[in-house]
Structure formats: C-alpha cells, structure tokens
C-alpha cells in the first residue's frame, strides 16, 4: 500500500551540479547552477489525504508562503528548514 514517510529532507536554495556528473556528450566546461523557486509541502499523516501549502520565490530574495487564501512573507531560512 501507500505509506507516507516522515523523514526530514534538508536542502538549499541553490544546487550546483559539477560537470563530471553530466553525460559526456552534453558535459559543459563548468558546473550547472540552479536556483530553487518553489516548494510544495504536504501536511497530514497519510499519503492519501491531507493539506498542501507552498513557498514561492517572488523576486530575487522575497519568499512567500501560500496556505489556501493566506499569503505571508517568509525568509529563505524558513523555506530551507
């Protein structure tokens, strides 16, 4: 059956992938950098039900937390907790 894991997964707002991890035919000369721009969270004890919220990057350093009709400003540290 379906089961929700309650394990904390840490992450940063940036991800850098070194060239050696990219296929030789597509390998760039420098690392490929990505910026996190959104996170979706599932709240609830089961995988078959619950509530979803999201954090989105609005501008370069402005993060918003969205919960139904409530929108509030949050810090990047709160996003990556």
Secondary structure as UniProt FT lines:
FT   STRAND          14..17
FT   HELIX           19..21
FT   HELIX           24..26
FT   STRAND          32..35
FT   STRAND          38..43
FT   TURN            47..48
FT   STRAND          51..57
FT   STRAND          63..67
FT   TURN            68..69
FT   STRAND          70..74
FT   HELIX           76..79
//
